[in-house]
Amino acid sequence: MPTPPIHLAAGAPAGDVAAGMAAVRHEQGVPDDFPPAVAAAVDAALGSGAATTAALQVAPHAARHTDRTDVPLVTIDPAGSRDLDQAYGAERRGGDGIRVWYAIADVAAFVPPGGAVDVEAHRRGVTFYGPDRRVPLHPPALSEGAASLLPDGDRPALLWCIDLDGDGAPVATRCERALVRSRAQLTYAEVSEAVAAGTADEPLILLREIGERRLAAEAARGGVSLPIPDQVVTPGADGELRLGYDAPVPAEAWNAQVSLLTGMEAARLMIDGGVGLVRTLPPADDRTLGRLRRSAQALGVPWPDDGGYPAFVRSLDPATPTGAALLVQASRVLRGAGYVGFRAGDVPADPRHHAVAAPYAHVTAPLRRLCDRAANEIVLALLAGSEVPEWALAEVEVLPEVMAEATARESAYARAALDLVEALVLRPAVGRRFTAVVVDVDDERAQVQLSDPAVVARARATRACAPGDEVEVVVRAADPVARRIDLEVT
């Protein structure tokens, strides 16, 4: 699982963070800009006229879009987002059923296979998020403009329509290329507040119902979602940086369930059709589960008698420092995620994602993740009963390796960002003592959790200590250039 995202809050000094992240990008080969040929290809594709009209002429496979601009859709994302992959809508159907509309940015309408933009996207694989800026998978003219589902005009999209029964189970699924129109760009906080206050429109009320039904279904099948809190850098009164957790709001979990629903339906369709690309994850191993249980015991959090790891995760409150820290540790139990491509009916023996507790595919973030574009193309062909385009079949062969490399770089980038921020936060604190709790011990080092700042790190243990001990930790060194901190339990 990736390291939790880190954000700079308004007013937090950004100079040292930006300089440090520039060094990270240089070291890890994460590009700052797009090659001139890529910019030229985007200019040629969009031209000087309406972006949507030009886009529909770019690639023959994306030339026909049904007009669905009458479907009321909104986007729900973090504040300030511009790369909007999904737009959501819902309506009641017969009895206690719900119809879910989910529009996904049609990147294939803008990016011809084998062209300069496509080649560069294969080199990057994903969008890289750092505390200072994001490094996009596609040029901003596409990812934050013409292809993004912004509420400023019509956009080409892959429009999913999934009918749910009263338990939240899908009973009918369709997907088509369509022109759509987002009515509003909402934030998770706005949606959560409107639903809680009773002022939300019906589609947002339904979002809560969908989320709650799907969360119950997830628990019943043994799946688990991790509401991992973001880490946020805030300015202190003394001009120093502070590092804390930013707990997710309810709308994030509801919206995540719509995305999971779509990915599960995509995987089902591809497995039934014998061709596709699924996201897999093996079961958690006993060693990492044991470490998590020891951490929970050390922090005074009970392990449920029934339900195991999924029930434990659901018991945690991400709004508390202890819950947030344990959720971050719980994410490290889920190791070994990967992509498996298959064709000609050669479906993998176990295509499941064991956190989802079902087969699952990535199809809902094509602006930010390369593999979603081909996976959507395969689903469209299977639903239409037509041949899967040759370019998408070819992607099935290469994407597992491309995405494995990209996600490894993404993880290393996120880890370096956290190391940098922790070193910057603790740099003024060299020589200070902090109260911490020991959550694990290994040889002569202990893993400790500081409550403020929100740091979980390894520390040299100069005396015997055990999980659960409350100790004092001294900051011996903090080097932002090397992105290292030296803590000592005394």
C-alpha positions in Angstrom: 0.0 0.0 0.0 1.3 3.5 -0.7 2.5 5.9 1.9 -0.3 8.2 3.0 -0.4 11.5 1.0 1.1 14.6 2.5 -0.4 18.0 2.0 0.7 21.5 2.8 -2.0 23.5 4.6 -2.6 27.1 3.7 0.0 29.3 5.2 2.6 26.5 5.7 6.1 27.6 4.6 6.7 25.8 1.3 10.2 26.9 0.3 12.2 24.1 2.0 9.6 21.5 1.0 9.7 22.6 -2.6 13.5 22.6 -2.8 13.6 19.2 -1.1 11.0 17.7 -3.5 12.9 19.1 -6.5 15.9 17.1 -5.3 13.7 14.0 -4.9 12.4 14.3 -8.4 15.9 14.7 -9.8 17.2 11.7 -7.9 14.3 9.4 -8.8 14.0 10.5 -12.4 10.5 11.8 -12.0 10.1 14.4 -14.8 9.2 18.0 -14.1 8.0 18.8 -17.6 6.7 17.1 -20.8 8.9 16.8 -23.9 8.2 19.3 -26.6 6.8 16.5 -28.9 4.1 15.7 -26.3 3.1 19.4 -26.0 2.9 19.6 -29.8 0.8 16.5 -30.0 -1.7 17.9 -27.5 -1.9 21.2 -29.3 -2.5 19.4 -32.6 -5.2 17.3 -31.0 -7.1 20.1 -29.4 -6.5 22.7 -32.0 -8.1 26.2 -31.6 -11.7 25.1 -31.6 -13.9 23.4 -29.1 -11.9 20.7 -27.2 -14.6 18.1 -27.2 -15.3 18.4 -30.9 -11.6 18.1 -31.8 -11.3 15.2 -29.4 -14.0 13.1 -31.1 -12.0 13.3 -34.3 -8.6 12.3 -32.8 -9.0 8.5 -32.7 -11.3 6.4 -34.8 -12.2 4.1 -31.9 -13.6 7.0 -30.0 -15.6 8.7 -32.7 -19.1 8.1 -31.5 -20.5 9.3 -28.2 -24.2 9.2 -27.3 -25.6 12.5 -25.9 -26.2 11.9 -22.2 -25.9 15.5 -21.1 -29.4 15.2 -19.6 -28.1 12.9 -16.9 -27.4 15.2 -13.8 -23.8 14.5 -12.7 -21.5 16.2 -10.2 -17.8 15.6 -9.3 -16.7 15.0 -5.7 -13.0 15.4 -5.0 -10.6 17.1 -2.6 -10.7 20.8 -2.6 -8.7 22.4 -5.4 -8.6 19.3 -7.6 -8.5 19.9 -11.4 -7.8 16.3 -12.7 -11.4 15.1 -12.3 -11.7 11.5 -13.4 -15.2 10.7 -12.2 -18.6 12.3 -12.2 -21.4 10.8 -10.1 -25.2 10.7 -10.3 -28.0 8.5 -8.9 -31.7 8.1 -8.9 -34.2 5.8 -7.2 -35.6 2.9 -9.2 -38.5 0.5 -8.5 -38.9 -0.6 -4.9 -35.8 0.1 -2.9 -33.4 -0.1 -5.8 -31.0 2.6 -6.9 -29.5 3.4 -10.3 -26.0 4.7 -10.2 -24.5 6.8 -13.0 -20.7 7.0 -13.0 -18.9 8.9 -15.8 -15.2 8.2 -16.3 -13.0 10.6 -18.3 -12.6 9.2 -21.8 -8.9 9.6 -22.2 -8.8 7.4 -25.3 -10.8 10.1 -27.1 -7.7 12.4 -26.7 -4.8 10.0 -26.8 -4.2 7.9 -29.9 -2.4 4.6 -29.3 1.3 4.8 -30.0 1.3 8.6 -30.3 3.7 10.9 -28.4 1.2 11.4 -25.5 0.7 7.7 -25.2 4.4 6.9 -25.2 5.1 9.5 -22.5 2.2 8.1 -20.4 3.8 4.6 -20.6 7.0 6.1 -19.4 5.3 7.7 -16.4 2.6 5.2 -15.6 0.9 7.2 -12.9 0.5 10.7 -11.6 3.0 11.4 -8.8 1.6 13.4 -5.8 3.9 15.3 -3.5 3.4 17.9 -0.7 4.5 20.7 -3.0 2.9 19.7 -6.4 1.7 16.8 -8.5 3.6 15.5 -11.6 0.7 14.5 -13.9 0.5 11.4 -16.1 -0.9 13.5 -19.0 -0.2 17.1 -19.9 -2.3 19.6 -17.9 -4.1 20.8 -21.0 -5.7 17.3 -21.0 -5.6 16.2 -17.4 -6.7 19.5 -15.9 -8.6 20.8 -19.0 -10.1 19.2 -22.0 -10.3 15.6 -20.6 -11.1 16.6 -17.0 -14.8 16.4 -16.1 -15.0 20.0 -15.0 -18.3 21.7 -14.8 -17.6 24.1 -17.7 -19.0 22.3 -20.7 -19.6 18.9 -22.3 -17.0 16.2 -22.1 -16.6 12.7 -23.7 -16.8 10.0 -21.0 -17.3 6.3 -20.4 -20.7 6.4 -18.7 -21.4 3.5 -16.4 -25.0 2.7 -15.4 -25.3 0.2 -12.6 -28.6 -0.8 -11.1 -28.5 -1.9 -7.4 -31.1 -3.9 -5.4 -32.1 -3.1 -1.9 -28.9 -4.8 -0.5 -26.6 -2.8 -2.8 -25.9 -5.7 -5.1 -25.7 -5.0 -8.8 -28.5 -6.5 -10.9 -27.7 -4.8 -14.3 -24.7 -3.0 -15.7 -24.1 -1.0 -18.8 -21.3 1.2 -20.1 -21.2 3.4 -23.2 -19.3 6.2 -24.7 -21.2 9.4 -24.0 -21.1 13.1 -23.9 -21.8 14.2 -20.4 -22.0 17.5 -18.5 -21.1 17.9 -14.8 -23.4 20.4 -13.0 -21.1 21.2 -10.1 -17.6 20.5 -8.6 -18.1 19.5 -5.0 -15.7 18.6 -2.3 -15.9 15.7 0.1 -16.4 18.1 3.0 -19.2 20.0 1.3 -21.1 16.7 0.5 -20.6 15.4 4.1 -21.8 18.6 5.6 -24.8 18.9 3.3 -25.9 15.3 4.0 -25.5 15.7 7.7 -27.4 19.0 7.7 -30.3 17.6 5.6 -29.8 20.1 2.8 -28.3 17.8 0.2 -30.0 17.0 -3.1 -31.4 13.5 -3.6 -28.4 12.1 -5.5 -26.1 13.0 -2.5 -28.6 11.4 -0.1 -28.5 8.4 -2.3 -24.7 8.4 -2.2 -24.8 7.8 1.5 -27.3 5.0 1.1 -25.2 3.4 -1.6 -22.1 3.8 0.5 -23.7 2.3 3.6 -25.2 -0.7 1.6 -21.9 -1.4 -0.1 -19.9 -1.1 3.2 -22.3 -3.6 4.7 -21.9 -5.9 1.7 -18.1 -5.5 2.0 -18.1 -6.6 5.7 -20.3 -9.6 4.8 -17.9 -10.9 2.2 -14.9 -10.3 4.4 -13.5 -7.3 2.6 -12.0 -4.2 4.1 -11.5 -0.5 3.1 -8.8 1.5 4.8 -9.8 5.1 5.6 -6.1 6.1 5.8 -5.8 9.7 6.9 -3.7 12.1 4.9 -0.9 13.8 6.7 -1.0 17.5 6.7 1.8 20.0 7.3 0.6 23.1 9.1 2.4 26.3 10.3 3.1 26.6 14.0 2.9 29.8 16.0 6.7 29.9 16.2 7.2 29.6 12.4 8.1 25.9 12.6 6.3 23.2 10.7 3.8 20.9 12.4 2.9 17.4 11.1 -0.5 15.9 11.9 -3.3 13.7 10.5 -6.2 14.9 8.5 -9.0 12.4 9.1 -11.3 11.5 6.1 -14.9 12.6 6.1 -17.8 10.3 5.5 -18.3 11.2 1.8 -14.9 9.9 1.0 -15.9 6.4 2.1 -19.2 6.6 0.3 -17.6 7.7 -3.0 -14.9 5.1 -2.6 -17.6 2.4 -2.5 -19.0 3.7 -5.9 -15.5 3.4 -7.4 -15.0 -0.1 -5.9 -18.4 -1.2 -7.2 -17.4 -0.1 -10.7 -14.1 -1.8 -10.5 -15.7 -5.0 -9.3 -18.2 -5.0 -12.1 -15.4 -4.3 -14.6 -13.4 -7.3 -13.3 -16.5 -9.6 -13.4 -17.1 -8.6 -17.0 -13.5 -9.2 -18.0 -13.3 -12.5 -16.3 -16.6 -13.7 -17.8 -15.3 -12.5 -21.2 -11.9 -14.2 -20.8 -9.8 -11.1 -21.5 -8.7 -8.2 -19.3 -6.5 -6.8 -16.6 -7.3 -7.2 -12.9 -5.7 -5.8 -9.8 -4.7 -8.6 -7.4 -3.6 -8.8 -3.8 -2.6 -11.9 -1.8 -3.9 -12.6 1.7 -2.1 -10.9 4.6 0.7 -13.1 6.0 0.8 -14.1 9.6 4.1 -12.3 10.4 2.8 -8.8 9.4 -0.6 -9.5 11.1 1.2 -10.4 14.3 3.2 -7.2 14.2 0.0 -5.2 13.8 -1.7 -7.1 16.7 1.3 -6.3 18.9 1.1 -2.6 17.9 -2.6 -2.6 18.8 -2.0 -4.2 22.1 0.8 -1.7 22.9 -1.6 1.2 22.2 -4.4 -0.3 24.2 -6.6 -1.1 21.2 -8.4 -4.4 21.5 -8.3 -6.9 18.7 -11.9 -8.2 17.9 -12.8 -11.7 18.9 -14.5 -12.2 15.6 -13.8 -10.9 12.2 -10.0 -10.7 12.3 -8.1 -8.0 10.4 -11.2 -6.5 8.6 -13.1 -6.1 11.8 -10.1 -4.6 13.5 -9.7 -2.0 10.8 -13.4 -1.1 11.0 -13.0 -0.5 14.7 -10.4 2.2 14.3 -11.3 5.9 14.4 -9.1 7.8 11.9 -9.9 11.0 13.7 -7.8 10.0 16.7 -4.0 10.0 16.7 -3.9 6.3 17.8 -6.5 5.3 15.2 -4.7 7.2 12.5 -1.3 5.7 13.3 -2.8 2.1 13.4 -4.5 2.6 10.1 -1.2 3.6 8.5 0.3 0.5 10.0 -2.6 -1.6 8.9 -2.1 -0.6 5.3 1.3 -2.2 5.4 -0.3 -5.6 6.1 -1.6 -5.5 2.5 1.5 -6.2 0.6 2.1 -7.7 -2.8 -0.5 -5.9 -4.9 0.0 -6.3 -8.7 -1.7 -6.5 -12.0 -2.5 -9.6 -14.0 -3.4 -9.5 -17.7 -5.1 -12.4 -19.5 -6.6 -13.1 -22.8 -8.1 -16.0 -24.9 -9.9 -17.3 -21.8 -6.7 -17.8 -19.8 -8.1 -16.4 -16.5 -5.7 -16.5 -13.5 -6.5 -19.2 -10.9 -7.0 -16.7 -8.2 -8.0 -13.3 -9.7 -9.1 -11.8 -6.4 -8.0 -8.7 -4.6 -8.0 -10.0 -1.0 -8.7 -6.6 0.6 -11.7 -6.2 -1.7 -12.5 -9.9 -1.1 -13.5 -10.2 -4.8 -12.0 -9.7 -8.3 -11.3 -6.1 -8.9 -10.0 -3.9 -11.8 -8.8 -0.4 -12.1 -11.1 1.6 -14.4 -12.1 4.8 -12.6 -8.9 7.0 -12.8 -7.6 7.1 -16.4 -6.3 10.6 -16.0 -4.0 9.6 -13.2 -3.4 5.9 -13.9 -2.3 4.4 -17.3 -3.9 1.0 -17.1 -7.5 2.3 -16.7 -7.7 3.4 -20.3 -7.1 0.0 -21.8 -9.3 -1.8 -19.2 -12.2 0.5 -20.0 -11.8 -0.2 -23.7 -12.0 -3.9 -23.1 -15.2 -3.6 -21.0 -16.8 -1.5 -23.7 -16.1 -4.1 -26.3 -17.3 -7.0 -24.1 -20.6 -5.3 -23.3 -21.1 -4.4 -27.0 -20.3 -8.0 -28.1 -17.6 -6.6 -30.4 -13.9 -7.4 -30.9 -11.5 -5.9 -28.4 -9.3 -3.3 -30.2 -5.8 -4.7 -31.0 -4.1 -1.9 -29.1 -6.0 -2.8 -25.9 -5.2 -6.5 -26.4 -1.5 -5.5 -26.8 -1.7 -3.5 -23.5 -2.9 -6.6 -21.6 0.5 -8.1 -22.3 2.7 -5.1 -21.3 0.7 -3.2 -18.6 1.5 -5.6 -15.7 5.2 -4.8 -16.0 4.7 -1.1 -16.8 2.4 -0.6 -13.8 4.6 -2.6 -11.5 7.5 -0.3 -12.2 5.3 2.8 -12.0 3.7 1.9 -8.7 7.1 1.0 -7.2 8.4 4.5 -8.2 5.2 6.0 -6.8 5.8 4.3 -3.5 9.4 5.4 -3.3 8.4 9.0 -4.2 5.8 9.1 -1.5 8.2 7.6 1.1 10.9 10.1 0.2 8.3 12.9 0.6 7.4 11.7 4.1 11.1 11.3 5.0 11.7 14.9 3.9 8.8 16.4 5.7 9.6 14.5 8.9 13.2 15.7 8.8 12.0 19.3 8.2 9.5 19.1 11.1 12.1 17.7 13.5 15.1 19.8 12.4 14.3 22.6 14.9 13.8 20.0 17.6 17.3 18.5 17.7 18.1 17.9 21.4 14.4 18.0 22.5 12.6 15.2 24.2 9.2 13.9 23.2 6.9 11.5 24.8 6.3 8.4 22.7 4.8 4.9 22.9 6.8 1.8 21.8 4.8 -0.2 19.3 7.3 -2.8 18.3 10.9 -3.8 19.2 13.4 -5.5 16.9 17.0 -6.1 17.9 18.4 -2.8 19.3 15.8 -0.6 17.7 12.3 0.2 18.6 9.4 1.5 16.5 7.9 4.4 18.4 4.9 6.6 17.9 5.1 10.3 18.8 1.7 11.9 19.4 2.9 15.4 18.4 4.3 15.6 15.8 2.6 12.7 14.0 5.7 10.6 13.4 6.0 6.8 13.6 9.7 5.9 13.2 12.5 3.6 14.2 14.6 4.7 17.2 17.8 3.5 18.8 17.0 1.8 22.2 19.7 2.5 24.8 17.7 0.7 27.4 15.3 -2.3 27.5 11.8 -1.5 26.4 8.8 -3.4 25.3 5.7 -2.8 23.2 3.3 -0.6 25.1 5.9 1.2 27.1 5.7 5.0 27.3 9.1 6.4 26.8 11.0 9.6 26.2 12.6 10.0 22.8 15.4 12.4 22.0 15.9 13.8 18.6 19.7 13.4 18.0 19.7 14.6 14.3 17.4 15.6 11.5 18.8 16.1 8.1 16.4 17.2 5.4 19.0 16.9 2.6 19.7 13.3 3.4 16.1 12.9 4.5 17.0 11.1 7.7 16.1 11.5 11.3 18.0 10.0 14.3 15.8 9.2 17.3 17.0 7.7 20.6 14.9 6.1 23.4 16.4 7.2 26.7 
